[in-house]
């Protein structure tokens, strides 16, 4: 599903956020990318999500060589193959949950009625079928994050990228969100979670640790050696 080969991402001023990173993630995996602030994990997520292009190296997502795609093709790839979940939800204020989710499907070219049907189904899937018409301010933090997850999975993308999905939640809500992500993974979605929370990382089948723009450990590689 994800293949990075010698990927480097440098910025003006001599800052190197990723330094010759190579990583393979198979279809159906549930992986934590862990590291302190400045380790490169968020840049990794942006590169994998095609929101940022590497300075050098090769990135393949679901078989597509990202460097060979135009901006329009990258937008189509994101719209149909990748779902994004962010720490701070990024929901539109004063917009009902169903429309927050449906609007995430605009770039797929699906008609409005079908977008709303899929949005309702996605909200039902995350346990919010009874909250379709509630606006973000009427929802708890955990419910808002579930709306964000529904938006990410409404188009049935094979890959879900989550950046600190529990970072703005209390422990009970965070546990609920992680349970939901485990359920989505069990249903076949490949999920990569960026987190600084060691407890959350330890609950996932695979942990990739980063420091100073490099991968310093990978539990999958360690298991192969063992």
VENVENZI-V610870 format. One record per pair of residues at least 24 apart in sequence whose C-alpha atoms are under 10 Angstrom apart, sorted by the first residue. I is the first residue (numbers start at 1). J is the second residue. D is the distance in whole Angstrom. If there is no record, write none. Layout:
i=I j=J d=D
i=I j=J d=D
//
This chain:
i=1 j=25 d=6
i=1 j=26 d=5
i=1 j=27 d=5
i=1 j=28 d=8
i=1 j=29 d=9
i=1 j=60 d=8
i=1 j=61 d=6
i=1 j=62 d=4
i=1 j=63 d=7
i=1 j=64 d=9
i=1 j=158 d=9
i=1 j=159 d=8
i=1 j=190 d=8
i=2 j=26 d=7
i=2 j=27 d=8
i=2 j=48 d=7
i=2 j=49 d=10
i=2 j=59 d=8
i=2 j=60 d=6
i=2 j=61 d=5
i=2 j=62 d=6
i=2 j=63 d=8
i=2 j=64 d=9
i=2 j=159 d=9
i=2 j=190 d=10
i=2 j=192 d=10
i=3 j=48 d=9
i=3 j=58 d=8
i=3 j=59 d=6
i=3 j=60 d=5
i=3 j=61 d=7
i=3 j=62 d=8
i=3 j=63 d=9
i=3 j=64 d=10
i=3 j=65 d=9
i=4 j=44 d=10
i=4 j=47 d=9
i=4 j=48 d=8
i=4 j=57 d=7
i=4 j=58 d=6
i=4 j=59 d=5
i=4 j=60 d=7
i=4 j=61 d=9
i=5 j=56 d=9
i=5 j=57 d=6
i=5 j=58 d=5
i=5 j=59 d=7
i=5 j=60 d=9
i=6 j=54 d=10
i=6 j=56 d=7
i=6 j=57 d=5
i=6 j=58 d=7
i=6 j=59 d=9
i=7 j=44 d=9
i=7 j=47 d=9
i=7 j=53 d=10
i=7 j=54 d=6
i=7 j=55 d=8
i=7 j=56 d=6
i=7 j=57 d=4
i=7 j=58 d=6
i=7 j=59 d=7
i=7 j=214 d=10
i=8 j=44 d=10
i=8 j=47 d=10
i=8 j=53 d=10
i=8 j=54 d=6
i=8 j=55 d=6
i=8 j=56 d=5
i=8 j=57 d=6
i=8 j=58 d=9
i=8 j=213 d=9
i=8 j=214 d=10
i=9 j=40 d=9
i=9 j=43 d=8
i=9 j=44 d=9
i=9 j=47 d=9
i=9 j=52 d=9
i=9 j=53 d=8
i=9 j=54 d=5
i=9 j=55 d=5
i=9 j=56 d=7
i=9 j=57 d=9
i=9 j=213 d=9
i=10 j=54 d=8
i=10 j=55 d=6
i=10 j=56 d=9
i=11 j=55 d=9
i=15 j=213 d=10
i=16 j=40 d=9
i=16 j=55 d=10
i=16 j=212 d=8
i=16 j=213 d=7
i=17 j=41 d=9
i=17 j=42 d=9
i=17 j=43 d=7
i=17 j=44 d=8
i=17 j=54 d=10
i=17 j=211 d=10
i=17 j=212 d=7
i=17 j=213 d=5
i=17 j=214 d=9
i=18 j=42 d=10
i=18 j=43 d=7
i=18 j=44 d=7
i=18 j=47 d=10
i=18 j=54 d=9
i=18 j=55 d=9
i=18 j=56 d=10
i=18 j=210 d=10
i=18 j=211 d=10
i=18 j=212 d=8
i=18 j=213 d=4
i=18 j=214 d=6
i=18 j=215 d=9
i=19 j=55 d=10
i=19 j=56 d=10
i=19 j=57 d=10
i=19 j=212 d=8
i=19 j=213 d=5
i=19 j=214 d=6
i=19 j=215 d=9
i=20 j=56 d=8
i=20 j=57 d=7
i=20 j=213 d=8
i=20 j=214 d=7
i=20 j=215 d=9
i=21 j=57 d=8
i=21 j=58 d=10
i=21 j=210 d=10
i=21 j=213 d=8
i=21 j=214 d=6
i=21 j=215 d=7
i=22 j=57 d=9
i=22 j=58 d=9
i=22 j=59 d=9
i=22 j=214 d=9
i=22 j=215 d=8
i=23 j=59 d=10
i=23 j=208 d=9
i=23 j=215 d=9
i=23 j=218 d=9
i=24 j=60 d=10
i=25 j=61 d=10
i=25 j=190 d=9
i=25 j=191 d=10
i=25 j=192 d=9
i=25 j=206 d=10
i=25 j=220 d=10
i=26 j=62 d=10
i=26 j=190 d=8
i=27 j=62 d=8
i=27 j=158 d=8
i=27 j=159 d=8
i=27 j=188 d=8
i=27 j=189 d=8
i=27 j=190 d=6
i=27 j=191 d=9
i=28 j=158 d=8
i=28 j=159 d=9
i=28 j=184 d=10
i=28 j=185 d=7
i=28 j=186 d=8
i=28 j=187 d=9
i=28 j=188 d=5
i=28 j=189 d=6
i=28 j=190 d=4
i=28 j=191 d=7
i=29 j=159 d=10
i=29 j=185 d=7
i=29 j=186 d=9
i=29 j=188 d=9
i=29 j=189 d=8
i=29 j=190 d=5
i=29 j=191 d=6
i=29 j=192 d=8
i=29 j=204 d=10
i=29 j=205 d=8
i=29 j=206 d=8
i=30 j=160 d=10
i=30 j=181 d=9
i=30 j=182 d=8
i=30 j=184 d=10
i=30 j=185 d=7
i=30 j=186 d=9
i=30 j=188 d=10
i=30 j=189 d=8
i=30 j=190 d=6
i=30 j=191 d=5
i=30 j=192 d=6
i=30 j=193 d=8
i=30 j=204 d=7
i=30 j=205 d=6
i=30 j=206 d=7
i=30 j=207 d=9
i=31 j=161 d=10
i=31 j=190 d=8
i=31 j=191 d=6
i=31 j=192 d=5
i=31 j=193 d=6
i=31 j=194 d=9
i=31 j=201 d=8
i=31 j=203 d=10
i=31 j=204 d=6
i=31 j=205 d=7
i=31 j=206 d=5
i=31 j=207 d=6
i=31 j=208 d=7
i=31 j=218 d=10
i=31 j=219 d=10
i=31 j=220 d=10
i=32 j=162 d=10
i=32 j=191 d=9
i=32 j=192 d=6
i=32 j=193 d=5
i=32 j=194 d=6
i=32 j=195 d=7
i=32 j=196 d=9
i=32 j=197 d=10
i=32 j=198 d=10
i=32 j=200 d=8
i=32 j=201 d=5
i=32 j=202 d=8
i=32 j=203 d=9
i=32 j=204 d=7
i=32 j=205 d=8
i=32 j=206 d=6
i=32 j=207 d=5
i=32 j=208 d=6
i=32 j=209 d=8
i=32 j=218 d=10
i=33 j=163 d=9
i=33 j=192 d=7
i=33 j=193 d=6
i=33 j=194 d=5
i=33 j=195 d=6
i=33 j=196 d=8
i=33 j=201 d=8
i=33 j=206 d=9
i=33 j=207 d=6
i=33 j=208 d=5
i=33 j=209 d=6
i=33 j=210 d=7
i=33 j=215 d=9
i=33 j=218 d=9
i=34 j=193 d=8
i=34 j=194 d=6
i=34 j=195 d=5
i=34 j=196 d=6
i=34 j=197 d=8
i=34 j=198 d=8
i=34 j=200 d=10
i=34 j=201 d=7
i=34 j=207 d=7
i=34 j=208 d=6
i=34 j=209 d=5
i=34 j=210 d=6
i=34 j=211 d=9
i=34 j=215 d=10
i=34 j=217 d=10
i=35 j=194 d=9
i=35 j=195 d=7
i=35 j=196 d=6
i=35 j=197 d=9
i=35 j=198 d=9
i=35 j=208 d=9
i=35 j=209 d=6
i=35 j=210 d=5
i=35 j=211 d=6
i=35 j=212 d=9
i=35 j=213 d=10
i=35 j=215 d=9
i=35 j=216 d=10
i=36 j=195 d=9
i=36 j=196 d=6
i=36 j=197 d=10
i=36 j=209 d=9
i=36 j=210 d=8
i=36 j=211 d=7
i=36 j=212 d=9
i=37 j=196 d=8
i=37 j=210 d=10
i=37 j=211 d=9
i=37 j=212 d=9
i=38 j=210 d=9
i=38 j=211 d=8
i=38 j=212 d=7
i=38 j=213 d=8
i=39 j=209 d=9
i=39 j=210 d=6
i=39 j=211 d=4
i=39 j=212 d=5
i=39 j=213 d=5
i=39 j=214 d=8
i=39 j=215 d=9
i=40 j=210 d=7
i=40 j=211 d=7
i=40 j=212 d=7
i=40 j=213 d=5
i=40 j=214 d=7
i=40 j=215 d=9
i=41 j=163 d=9
i=41 j=193 d=10
i=41 j=194 d=7
i=41 j=195 d=9
i=41 j=196 d=10
i=41 j=208 d=10
i=41 j=209 d=9
i=41 j=210 d=7
i=41 j=211 d=8
i=41 j=212 d=10
i=41 j=213 d=8
i=41 j=214 d=9
i=41 j=215 d=9
i=42 j=163 d=7
i=42 j=164 d=10
i=42 j=194 d=7
i=42 j=195 d=9
i=43 j=213 d=9
i=44 j=194 d=9
i=44 j=210 d=10
i=44 j=213 d=9
i=44 j=214 d=10
i=45 j=84 d=10
i=45 j=161 d=7
i=45 j=162 d=8
i=45 j=163 d=8
i=45 j=192 d=8
i=45 j=193 d=9
i=45 j=194 d=8
i=46 j=161 d=9
i=46 j=163 d=10
i=48 j=82 d=9
i=48 j=161 d=9
i=48 j=192 d=10
i=49 j=74 d=9
i=49 j=77 d=9
i=49 j=78 d=7
i=49 j=81 d=10
i=49 j=82 d=7
i=49 j=83 d=9
i=49 j=84 d=8
i=49 j=159 d=9
i=49 j=160 d=9
i=49 j=161 d=7
i=50 j=74 d=7
i=50 j=75 d=9
i=50 j=77 d=9
i=50 j=78 d=7
i=50 j=82 d=9
i=51 j=75 d=9
i=51 j=78 d=9
i=61 j=159 d=9
i=62 j=158 d=8
i=62 j=159 d=8
i=75 j=107 d=8
i=75 j=108 d=9
i=76 j=107 d=7
i=76 j=108 d=7
i=76 j=109 d=10
i=77 j=108 d=10
i=77 j=157 d=10
i=78 j=107 d=9
i=78 j=108 d=9
i=78 j=157 d=9
i=78 j=159 d=10
i=79 j=104 d=8
i=79 j=105 d=7
i=79 j=106 d=9
i=79 j=107 d=6
i=79 j=108 d=6
i=79 j=109 d=9
i=79 j=152 d=10
i=79 j=155 d=8
i=79 j=157 d=8
i=80 j=105 d=9
i=80 j=107 d=9
i=80 j=108 d=7
i=80 j=153 d=10
i=80 j=155 d=7
i=80 j=156 d=8
i=80 j=157 d=6
i=80 j=158 d=9
i=80 j=159 d=10
i=81 j=153 d=10
i=81 j=155 d=8
i=81 j=156 d=8
i=81 j=157 d=4
i=81 j=158 d=6
i=81 j=159 d=6
i=81 j=160 d=9
i=82 j=152 d=8
i=82 j=153 d=9
i=82 j=155 d=9
i=82 j=156 d=9
i=82 j=157 d=5
i=82 j=158 d=7
i=82 j=159 d=5
i=82 j=160 d=6
i=82 j=161 d=7
i=82 j=190 d=10
i=82 j=191 d=10
i=83 j=148 d=10
i=83 j=149 d=8
i=83 j=150 d=10
i=83 j=151 d=8
i=83 j=152 d=4
i=83 j=153 d=6
i=83 j=154 d=9
i=83 j=155 d=8
i=83 j=156 d=8
i=83 j=157 d=6
i=83 j=158 d=8
i=83 j=159 d=6
i=83 j=160 d=5
i=83 j=161 d=6
i=83 j=162 d=8
i=83 j=189 d=10
i=83 j=191 d=9
i=84 j=148 d=8
i=84 j=149 d=8
i=84 j=151 d=8
i=84 j=152 d=5
i=84 j=153 d=8
i=84 j=157 d=10
i=84 j=159 d=9
i=84 j=160 d=6
i=84 j=161 d=5
i=84 j=162 d=6
i=84 j=163 d=8
i=84 j=165 d=10
i=84 j=192 d=10
i=85 j=145 d=8
i=85 j=146 d=10
i=85 j=147 d=10
i=85 j=148 d=6
i=85 j=149 d=6
i=85 j=150 d=9
i=85 j=151 d=8
i=85 j=152 d=6
i=85 j=153 d=9
i=85 j=160 d=8
i=85 j=161 d=6
i=85 j=162 d=5
i=85 j=163 d=6
i=85 j=164 d=8
i=85 j=165 d=6
i=85 j=193 d=9
i=86 j=145 d=8
i=86 j=148 d=8
i=86 j=149 d=9
i=86 j=152 d=10
i=86 j=161 d=9
i=86 j=162 d=6
i=86 j=163 d=5
i=86 j=164 d=7
i=86 j=165 d=6
i=86 j=166 d=9
i=86 j=167 d=9
i=86 j=168 d=10
i=86 j=194 d=10
i=87 j=145 d=8
i=87 j=148 d=10
i=87 j=162 d=8
i=87 j=163 d=6
i=87 j=164 d=5
i=87 j=165 d=5
i=87 j=166 d=7
i=87 j=167 d=6
i=87 j=168 d=6
i=87 j=169 d=9
i=87 j=194 d=10
i=87 j=195 d=10
i=88 j=141 d=9
i=88 j=144 d=9
i=88 j=145 d=8
i=88 j=148 d=9
i=88 j=163 d=9
i=88 j=164 d=9
i=88 j=165 d=8
i=88 j=166 d=9
i=88 j=167 d=8
i=88 j=168 d=7
i=88 j=169 d=9
i=89 j=136 d=10
i=89 j=141 d=9
i=89 j=142 d=10
i=89 j=144 d=7
i=89 j=145 d=6
i=89 j=146 d=9
i=89 j=147 d=8
i=89 j=148 d=6
i=89 j=149 d=9
i=89 j=165 d=8
i=89 j=168 d=9
i=90 j=144 d=9
i=90 j=145 d=9
i=90 j=148 d=8
i=91 j=135 d=9
i=91 j=136 d=7
i=91 j=144 d=8
i=91 j=145 d=9
i=91 j=147 d=8
i=91 j=148 d=7
i=91 j=151 d=9
i=92 j=135 d=9
i=92 j=136 d=8
i=93 j=135 d=7
i=93 j=136 d=6
i=93 j=137 d=7
i=94 j=134 d=9
i=94 j=135 d=5
i=94 j=136 d=7
i=94 j=137 d=8
i=94 j=138 d=9
i=95 j=133 d=8
i=95 j=134 d=8
i=95 j=135 d=5
i=95 j=136 d=7
i=95 j=137 d=10
i=96 j=131 d=9
i=96 j=132 d=7
i=96 j=133 d=5
i=96 j=134 d=5
i=96 j=135 d=4
i=96 j=136 d=7
i=96 j=137 d=10
i=96 j=138 d=10
i=97 j=123 d=8
i=97 j=128 d=9
i=97 j=129 d=10
i=97 j=131 d=7
i=97 j=132 d=5
i=97 j=133 d=6
i=97 j=134 d=6
i=97 j=135 d=6
i=97 j=136 d=7
i=97 j=138 d=10
i=97 j=139 d=9
i=97 j=143 d=10
i=97 j=144 d=9
i=97 j=146 d=10
i=97 j=147 d=6
i=97 j=148 d=9
i=97 j=150 d=9
i=97 j=151 d=9
i=98 j=122 d=9
i=98 j=123 d=7
i=98 j=128 d=10
i=98 j=129 d=9
i=98 j=131 d=8
i=98 j=132 d=5
i=98 j=133 d=6
i=98 j=134 d=8
i=98 j=135 d=9
i=98 j=147 d=8
i=98 j=150 d=9
i=98 j=151 d=9
i=99 j=132 d=8
i=99 j=133 d=8
i=99 j=134 d=10
i=99 j=135 d=9
i=99 j=151 d=9
i=100 j=132 d=10
i=100 j=135 d=9
i=100 j=136 d=9
i=100 j=147 d=8
i=100 j=148 d=8
i=100 j=150 d=9
i=100 j=151 d=7
i=101 j=132 d=10
i=101 j=147 d=7
i=101 j=148 d=7
i=101 j=149 d=9
i=101 j=150 d=6
i=101 j=151 d=4
i=101 j=152 d=8
i=101 j=153 d=9
i=101 j=154 d=7
i=101 j=155 d=10
i=102 j=150 d=9
i=102 j=151 d=7
i=102 j=154 d=8
i=102 j=155 d=9
i=103 j=151 d=8
i=104 j=148 d=10
i=104 j=150 d=10
i=104 j=151 d=6
i=104 j=152 d=7
i=104 j=153 d=10
i=104 j=154 d=8
i=104 j=155 d=9
i=105 j=151 d=8
i=105 j=152 d=9
i=105 j=153 d=10
i=105 j=154 d=8
i=105 j=155 d=7
i=108 j=155 d=8
i=110 j=155 d=10
i=115 j=154 d=9
i=115 j=155 d=9
i=116 j=154 d=10
i=117 j=154 d=10
i=118 j=150 d=10
i=118 j=151 d=10
i=118 j=153 d=10
i=118 j=154 d=6
i=118 j=155 d=7
i=118 j=156 d=10
i=119 j=147 d=10
i=119 j=150 d=7
i=119 j=151 d=7
i=119 j=153 d=9
i=119 j=154 d=6
i=119 j=155 d=9
i=120 j=150 d=9
i=120 j=154 d=9
i=121 j=150 d=9
i=121 j=154 d=8
i=122 j=146 d=10
i=122 j=147 d=9
i=122 j=149 d=9
i=122 j=150 d=5
i=122 j=151 d=7
i=122 j=152 d=9
i=122 j=153 d=7
i=122 j=154 d=5
i=122 j=155 d=9
i=122 j=156 d=9
i=123 j=147 d=7
i=123 j=148 d=10
i=123 j=149 d=9
i=123 j=150 d=5
i=123 j=151 d=8
i=123 j=153 d=10
i=123 j=154 d=8
i=124 j=150 d=9
i=125 j=149 d=10
i=125 j=150 d=8
i=125 j=153 d=10
i=125 j=154 d=9
i=125 j=180 d=9
i=125 j=184 d=9
i=126 j=150 d=6
i=126 j=153 d=10
i=126 j=177 d=9
i=126 j=180 d=7
i=126 j=181 d=10
i=126 j=183 d=10
i=126 j=184 d=9
i=127 j=180 d=9
i=140 j=169 d=9
i=140 j=173 d=9
i=141 j=166 d=10
i=141 j=168 d=8
i=141 j=169 d=6
i=141 j=170 d=8
i=141 j=173 d=7
i=141 j=174 d=9
i=142 j=166 d=9
i=142 j=168 d=9
i=142 j=169 d=6
i=142 j=170 d=8
i=142 j=171 d=10
i=142 j=172 d=9
i=142 j=173 d=5
i=142 j=174 d=7
i=142 j=175 d=9
i=142 j=176 d=8
i=142 j=177 d=7
i=143 j=173 d=8
i=143 j=176 d=10
i=143 j=177 d=9
i=144 j=169 d=10
i=145 j=169 d=9
i=145 j=173 d=9
i=145 j=174 d=9
i=145 j=177 d=7
i=146 j=173 d=10
i=146 j=176 d=9
i=146 j=177 d=7
i=146 j=180 d=8
i=146 j=181 d=10
i=149 j=177 d=9
i=149 j=180 d=9
i=149 j=181 d=9
i=149 j=184 d=10
i=153 j=184 d=9
i=153 j=189 d=9
i=156 j=189 d=8
i=157 j=189 d=7
i=157 j=190 d=9
i=158 j=185 d=10
i=158 j=188 d=8
i=158 j=189 d=5
i=158 j=190 d=6
i=158 j=191 d=9
i=159 j=185 d=10
i=159 j=188 d=9
i=159 j=189 d=6
i=159 j=190 d=5
i=159 j=191 d=6
i=159 j=192 d=8
i=160 j=184 d=9
i=160 j=185 d=9
i=160 j=189 d=7
i=160 j=190 d=6
i=160 j=191 d=5
i=160 j=192 d=6
i=160 j=193 d=8
i=161 j=190 d=9
i=161 j=191 d=6
i=161 j=192 d=5
i=161 j=193 d=6
i=161 j=194 d=8
i=162 j=191 d=8
i=162 j=192 d=6
i=162 j=193 d=5
i=162 j=194 d=6
i=162 j=195 d=9
i=163 j=192 d=8
i=163 j=193 d=6
i=163 j=194 d=5
i=163 j=195 d=7
i=163 j=196 d=10
i=164 j=193 d=7
i=164 j=194 d=5
i=164 j=195 d=5
i=164 j=196 d=8
i=164 j=197 d=9
i=165 j=193 d=8
i=165 j=194 d=8
i=165 j=195 d=8
i=166 j=195 d=8
i=166 j=197 d=9
i=166 j=200 d=9
i=167 j=195 d=8
i=167 j=196 d=9
i=167 j=197 d=9
i=174 j=200 d=9
i=175 j=200 d=9
i=178 j=203 d=9
i=178 j=204 d=10
//
